[in-house]
């Protein structure tokens, strides 16, 4: 099913003009209607026009990128300026079409997306990821399946901590240029999504004259390909097609980020299905994969920073869920260790301070619980210029007065 977001209905008319373009589709004239369709239908592709009844098309693009990052999207606009195209690509569009165009142009774009997405997105399903709502992760009421065990991959990419990549069983070491390493990481992270050359130039050489920037990109891509050839892989890894660079979609790619998010999504489904035991296993697996923040060695690359923050937030939320479950299931000491790990990364999480106070009290360490309240108060005042919430103060008073808290809800 193809989702069309277009207030005019003209894209839907193009679908009906040619028999070879007759694919199942639904036309939505607004952001709200598109959200409703995504909740009810199994969508394998989206085509988003610039103007919707209630919002700009960029807003829908950004939403799809956050909540359905593996869903391929074509963006349609009458504005073909370079800035518009780059903005669309940064918001997750895989292709761009300038209106007006005919059914043949639309068919070519759809086929191009279908070819590049082959084997990446399950037919008829939009896969939710970071920031998705609680509940089933696809249209069949089940979480996305885990990656197959024992599969041999052409490329294995590790993004947590220092970026590492293994191609055809050989790890690439000693990069000649930092740009080459970062661009390969960016292409692998985008999982065979075509990236316009202009978008790469704007991202990696924003202050360089266009001709010089293009030369720098060509040299960098050449060095990447040379480095990859040394691994002995038989297929081309980095392709260039229709002014876009992409990782060959025929290759089997493994990513620690993909595994991390798969376990995270499965844990949320299991929790919503009231199965805390299996959910804990998935959360523990997700936490074990997170071996450091996203690409810690590329601290200056702009594209890294938002991904690092999003993935770090997912990791901390996974730890919060684990600490909550452990604190309720008679494992307060384990919950204390996890809460301490969370606060090492983000000490402004008042809920975690409160859970730590409660767990200290449950293991009989009342003094430490009271000290944790004072520590929480100092941090909130210093960092956020606020006082603890009434809920935290209420818990502090109960601990100070040594009041029984058998019915206290975390």
Phi and psi in degrees as a GROMACS rama.xvg file:
@    title "Ramachandran Plot"
@    xaxis  label "Phi"
@    yaxis  label "Psi"
@TYPE xy
-103.389  127.79  UNK-2
-90.9147  124.458  UNK-3
-111.501  122.344  UNK-4
-110.05  101.552  UNK-5
-158.44  118.784  UNK-6
-73.1591  -17.6548  UNK-7
-88.1006  -25.3589  UNK-8
80.4713  2.15282  UNK-9
-71.7537  -29.7783  UNK-10
-67.723  -39.8686  UNK-11
-61.5221  -36.2391  UNK-12
-64.45  -37.7712  UNK-13
-62.9157  -35.957  UNK-14
-61.7367  -29.4878  UNK-15
-89.4069  -7.32494  UNK-16
-81.1193  -25.4819  UNK-17
-126.322  132.534  UNK-18
-59.8575  -35.616  UNK-19
-77.6924  -1.26592  UNK-20
-110.091  9.0973  UNK-21
-79.6382  84.9411  UNK-22
-111.556  151.639  UNK-23
-61.8974  126.836  UNK-24
-147.855  160.539  UNK-25
-131.253  132.942  UNK-26
-99.4421  128.451  UNK-27
-121.318  132.316  UNK-28
-94.4704  -0.320181  UNK-29
-147.771  164.664  UNK-30
-59.7265  -45.1029  UNK-31
-61.7628  -42.4368  UNK-32
-65.8671  -36.2271  UNK-33
-65.1972  -41.3721  UNK-34
-62.2929  -40.6156  UNK-35
-64.6237  -41.009  UNK-36
-66.1059  -39.7871  UNK-37
-65.0705  -31.1966  UNK-38
-72.4532  -27.9104  UNK-39
-104.486  -25.1045  UNK-40
-113.935  160.4  UNK-41
-96.0575  102.823  UNK-42
-101.528  131.964  UNK-43
-109.6  -11.4153  UNK-44
-160.433  153.227  UNK-45
-132.84  143.819  UNK-46
-122.89  117.536  UNK-47
-115.097  123.481  UNK-48
-87.4201  161.529  UNK-49
-63.775  -43.2822  UNK-50
-110.435  125.421  UNK-51
-115.249  169.045  UNK-52
-64.8924  -35.7993  UNK-53
-112.107  -21.6787  UNK-54
-147.275  171.006  UNK-55
-78.2524  149.581  UNK-56
-60.1737  -29.7797  UNK-57
-60.0982  -34.4687  UNK-58
-65.0652  -40.0713  UNK-59
-68.5127  -39.4748  UNK-60
-57.4475  -48.2343  UNK-61
-62.9767  -39.4996  UNK-62
-64.723  -44.3364  UNK-63
-64.67  -37.4686  UNK-64
-64.0681  -38.4499  UNK-65
-75.2408  -43.3542  UNK-66
-99.635  -21.7756  UNK-67
-134.576  62.0742  UNK-68
-64.8061  -18.4425  UNK-69
-95.7778  0.319797  UNK-70
-81.6314  118.475  UNK-71
-71.1649  137.223  UNK-72
-131.142  134.39  UNK-73
-104.542  130.998  UNK-74
-105.222  136.365  UNK-75
-120.111  130.065  UNK-76
-154.356  152.599  UNK-77
-82.6845  -12.4221  UNK-78
-96.3681  109.951  UNK-79
-108.033  20.8967  UNK-80
-63.2451  151.897  UNK-81
-56.6258  -39.5837  UNK-82
-61.4374  -38.2153  UNK-83
-67.6284  -43.9645  UNK-84
-62.6245  -45.8739  UNK-85
-64.055  -40.9393  UNK-86
-61.8981  -40.173  UNK-87
-64.6305  -42.6099  UNK-88
-66.6696  -38.4005  UNK-89
-65.9245  -26.7256  UNK-90
-88.3366  5.473  UNK-91
109.695  -0.453524  UNK-92
-66.8235  139.406  UNK-93
-94.081  -20.1246  UNK-94
-148.823  160.812  UNK-95
-135.055  132.995  UNK-96
-124.777  130.686  UNK-97
-92.0366  124.577  UNK-98
-82.4714  138.069  UNK-99
-89.5902  153.599  UNK-100
-148.55  169.245  UNK-101
-107.375  -178.799  UNK-102
-62.7848  -31.7801  UNK-103
-64.813  -42.5461  UNK-104
-62.9002  -41.0757  UNK-105
-66.2284  -41.1738  UNK-106
-61.5613  -42.3083  UNK-107
-61.1414  -43.9129  UNK-108
-64.5183  -42.7952  UNK-109
-63.6792  -44.0603  UNK-110
-64.9898  -37.472  UNK-111
-63.3229  -42.7703  UNK-112
-65.8865  -43.1652  UNK-113
-61.4538  -38.6815  UNK-114
-68.4356  -44.1072  UNK-115
-73.0088  -22.2293  UNK-116
-93.8609  -1.77802  UNK-117
-58.3568  122.764  UNK-118
83.8236  -2.02114  UNK-119
-100.501  -38.3211  UNK-120
-121.974  128.58  UNK-121
-58.718  133.384  UNK-122
-53.6984  130.088  UNK-123
77.1957  19.4711  UNK-124
-142.039  135.016  UNK-125
-97.6756  120.763  UNK-126
-90.7046  119.899  UNK-127
-78.8053  152.854  UNK-128
-143.582  -126.552  UNK-129
-55.9828  129.977  UNK-130
80.8131  2.42208  UNK-131
-67.0817  157.841  UNK-132
-74.6261  162.275  UNK-133
-65.5969  147.207  UNK-134
127.642  -171.338  UNK-135
-57.2623  144.07  UNK-136
-96.4043  1.7524  UNK-137
-152.771  179.883  UNK-138
-71.2384  -5.43395  UNK-139
-99.606  5.99822  UNK-140
75.3653  19.5797  UNK-141
-129.242  155.448  UNK-142
-71.3328  159.818  UNK-143
-61.7562  141.258  UNK-144
-66.5687  149.138  UNK-145
-69.8384  161.664  UNK-146
-64.1472  144.703  UNK-147
-64.5974  135.02  UNK-148
-76.5041  144.764  UNK-149
77.6504  8.63546  UNK-150
-77.0292  138.2  UNK-151
-91.2673  124.001  UNK-152
-104.768  148.108  UNK-153
-72.9719  -36.8829  UNK-154
-133.35  132.471  UNK-155
-120.088  118.245  UNK-156
-113.671  130.913  UNK-157
-117.165  119.873  UNK-158
-105.539  -22.7767  UNK-159
-78.5932  129.386  UNK-160
82.5256  -134.691  UNK-161
-81.6578  137.801  UNK-162
-67.0759  129.21  UNK-163
-135.995  143.848  UNK-164
-138.651  138.005  UNK-165
-119.617  124.352  UNK-166
-120.345  126.04  UNK-167
53.7517  36.61  UNK-168
83.9491  0.388546  UNK-169
-118.281  124.919  UNK-170
-77.6514  134.608  UNK-171
-82.0357  125.537  UNK-172
-125.19  166.542  UNK-173
53.2957  66.104  UNK-174
-68.0449  135.235  UNK-175
-70.4461  -32.5974  UNK-176
-135.702  143.232  UNK-177
-67.3781  -33.9305  UNK-178
-61.8619  -41.7415  UNK-179
-61.8773  -44.3082  UNK-180
-62.5554  -43.0488  UNK-181
-69.244  -39.5495  UNK-182
-67.127  -41.156  UNK-183
-62.6388  -41.2435  UNK-184
-60.7408  -42.673  UNK-185
-62.9777  -44.2332  UNK-186
-66.46  -40.7868  UNK-187
-67.4333  -39.2389  UNK-188
-63.9369  -30.6845  UNK-189
-83.4541  0.000776918  UNK-190
54.3238  57.3545  UNK-191
69.5261  12.3743  UNK-192
-75.426  127.447  UNK-193
-63.3624  133.014  UNK-194
-117.458  120.613  UNK-195
-57.9246  139.628  UNK-196
-56.0155  -41.2011  UNK-197
-62.0081  -34.5493  UNK-198
-65.8621  -39.912  UNK-199
-66.0579  -40.7884  UNK-200
-62.4057  -44.4073  UNK-201
-65.7039  -33.8793  UNK-202
-79.1748  -43.1418  UNK-203
-100.821  -20.6679  UNK-204
-134.765  59.7627  UNK-205
-67.3987  -25.1751  UNK-206
-108.556  15.1574  UNK-207
-105.692  143.64  UNK-208
-56.9597  143.067  UNK-209
-51.5865  -44.0885  UNK-210
-65.9973  -41.7271  UNK-211
-67.7365  -39.2971  UNK-212
-63.7581  -41.9435  UNK-213
-63.4765  -39.2154  UNK-214
-64.1375  -41.3475  UNK-215
-61.6097  -41.8714  UNK-216
-64.1761  -44.3926  UNK-217
-60.0313  -43.9155  UNK-218
-64.7439  -41.417  UNK-219
-65.7715  -44.3718  UNK-220
-62.0273  -38.9977  UNK-221
-60.9935  -44.2138  UNK-222
-66.2278  -37.677  UNK-223
-60.3167  -46.6902  UNK-224
-64.7494  -39.1501  UNK-225
-62.5349  -43.4465  UNK-226
-62.8083  -40.3778  UNK-227
-68.6605  -37.2942  UNK-228
-59.3792  -29.0641  UNK-229
-67.6212  -13.0441  UNK-230
-83.8972  -15.9298  UNK-231
88.4247  7.56731  UNK-232
-66.5214  142.009  UNK-233
-86.5679  -29.5661  UNK-234
-92.8324  151.595  UNK-235
-65.4554  136.623  UNK-236
-94.5919  -50.0678  UNK-237
-100.023  117.735  UNK-238
-105.688  156.397  UNK-239
-128.265  120.339  UNK-240
-151.435  134.538  UNK-241
52.52  45.8684  UNK-242
63.7537  21.2484  UNK-243
-125.787  145.072  UNK-244
-100.826  145.026  UNK-245
-159.232  158.615  UNK-246
-79.4152  134.965  UNK-247
-49.964  115.712  UNK-248
-67.9856  -10.3563  UNK-249
-79.1194  -14.169  UNK-250
-81.2905  146.845  UNK-251
-89.9902  119.27  UNK-252
-118.078  132.362  UNK-253
-111.333  139.323  UNK-254
-139.424  134.628  UNK-255
-65.9092  -30.0695  UNK-256
-64.9726  -42.6057  UNK-257
-64.43  -41.7801  UNK-258
-65.308  -42.7231  UNK-259
-57.03  -49.0829  UNK-260
-69.56  -31.9279  UNK-261
-63.0861  -46.6468  UNK-262
-65.628  -38.7323  UNK-263
-62.3019  -46.8445  UNK-264
-64.8865  -39.4418  UNK-265
-65.31  -37.1449  UNK-266
-63.9639  -39.1958  UNK-267
-67.3135  -39.0648  UNK-268
-63.6358  -44.9661  UNK-269
-64.7555  -37.3588  UNK-270
-66.777  -40.9334  UNK-271
-67.4651  -24.6871  UNK-272
-91.0031  11.2763  UNK-273
58.7697  46.6963  UNK-274
-125.694  75.4921  UNK-275
-64.5553  -32.9547  UNK-276
-59.83  -59.367  UNK-277
-61.1826  -32.1474  UNK-278
-62.8272  -40.6612  UNK-279
-61.1682  -42.1398  UNK-280
-59.6807  -43.123  UNK-281
-67.1656  -40.2407  UNK-282
-64.3855  -40.3792  UNK-283
-65.4221  -38.987  UNK-284
-65.4491  -42.6837  UNK-285
-60.5335  -46.3466  UNK-286
-63.5361  -35.3145  UNK-287
-69.2866  -26.9115  UNK-288
-76.0042  -30.3718  UNK-289
-74.9206  92.6915  UNK-290
-100.668  38.0615  UNK-291
127.294  164.584  UNK-292
-65.3718  161.69  UNK-293
-61.8074  119.297  UNK-294
43.789  67.6884  UNK-295
-65.3707  -23.4588  UNK-296
-83.5643  -8.36153  UNK-297
-112.242  61.2072  UNK-298
-69.6815  -20.3301  UNK-299
-97.622  -6.87637  UNK-300
-78.9016  125.72  UNK-301
-63.3131  -36.2995  UNK-302
-67.8582  -24.2694  UNK-303
-71.9376  -38.7231  UNK-304
-59.7083  -50.5103  UNK-305
-64.3885  -35.5878  UNK-306
-67.4203  -38.4141  UNK-307
-61.0554  -43.3874  UNK-308
-66.7897  -42.9755  UNK-309
-63.4637  -45.9594  UNK-310
-70.0129  -35.7839  UNK-311
-63.6325  -38.7846  UNK-312
-65.704  -39.5125  UNK-313
-62.7461  -43.4543  UNK-314
-60.8801  -45.6295  UNK-315
-66.3284  -35.4828  UNK-316
-67.3887  -36.8894  UNK-317
-62.6835  -43.4696  UNK-318
-64.6604  -38.5003  UNK-319
-61.1869  -43.9085  UNK-320
-61.6114  -42.2973  UNK-321
-62.1588  -45.9395  UNK-322
-63.9213  -36.7198  UNK-323
-65.4421  -46.0477  UNK-324
-64.4858  -43.9055  UNK-325
-65.3006  -38.3178  UNK-326
-66.3575  -28.5316  UNK-327
-88.5473  -18.964  UNK-328
-105.859  27.831  UNK-329
76.5357  25.5203  UNK-330
-127.835  57.5361  UNK-331
-64.1489  -30.6524  UNK-332
-65.7816  -40.535  UNK-333
-66.0957  -39.8105  UNK-334
-62.2364  -37.0388  UNK-335
-61.8165  -44.6937  UNK-336
-61.2083  -42.9596  UNK-337
-68.0695  -44.1005  UNK-338
-59.6969  -39.9714  UNK-339
-63.6971  -38.3003  UNK-340
-64.5313  -39.4386  UNK-341
-62.912  -46.3547  UNK-342
-69.6473  -22.124  UNK-343
-65.09  -31.101  UNK-344
-92.9066  -31.3545  UNK-345
-150.79  95.3948  UNK-346
-84.6685  6.40005  UNK-347
-95.5834  6.89938  UNK-348
-82.5883  97.3267  UNK-349
-63.0509  -36.6362  UNK-350
-61.0647  -37.162  UNK-351
-70.2696  -40.7226  UNK-352
-57.5127  -42.8009  UNK-353
-65.4901  -40.8723  UNK-354
-66.4859  -36.3044  UNK-355
-65.0562  -41.8335  UNK-356
-58.1223  -46.0823  UNK-357
-63.6  -42.95  UNK-358
-68.554  -38.4007  UNK-359
-59.2201  -42.2128  UNK-360
-64.4248  -38.126  UNK-361
-69.0589  -27.3037  UNK-362
-92.767  7.70105  UNK-363
86.2168  13.4123  UNK-364
-103.51  70.9944  UNK-365
-63.5962  -40.4992  UNK-366
-61.8409  -42.2445  UNK-367
-66.1303  -34.8751  UNK-368
-63.3688  -42.3143  UNK-369
-67.9832  -38.105  UNK-370
-65.1587  -34.5306  UNK-371
-64.6176  -35.7904  UNK-372
-63.2323  -44.5814  UNK-373
-63.9121  -39.9377  UNK-374
-62.7977  -43.7225  UNK-375
-59.8257  -44.6397  UNK-376
-61.2598  -43.5081  UNK-377
-65.0815  -42.3414  UNK-378
-66.3674  -45.6271  UNK-379
-62.7326  -38.0431  UNK-380
-69.2041  -43.2578  UNK-381
-70.2027  -43.9834  UNK-382
-89.1345  -37.9829  UNK-383
-118.528  -7.6632  UNK-384
57.0114  43.3432  UNK-385
-133.236  164.642  UNK-386
-98.7334  161.883  UNK-387
-59.9535  151.979  UNK-388
-69.6529  164.719  UNK-389
-60.6272  -31.9473  UNK-390
-66.8586  -41.0906  UNK-391
-67.8853  -41.046  UNK-392
-64.6801  -39.2727  UNK-393
-62.5796  -42.8644  UNK-394
-64.1633  -41.7794  UNK-395
-57.7484  -44.7641  UNK-396
-64.0281  -39.5425  UNK-397
-66.2761  -38.9329  UNK-398
-69.421  -41.6713  UNK-399
-62.1341  -38.3293  UNK-400
-88.7199  1.01391  UNK-401
57.0451  43.3222  UNK-402
-80.5655  134.439  UNK-403
-58.5283  138.567  UNK-404
-130.189  45.2844  UNK-405
-63.7287  -30.9391  UNK-406
-99.8173  6.43238  UNK-407
-67.3891  133.335  UNK-408
-102.207  125.671  UNK-409
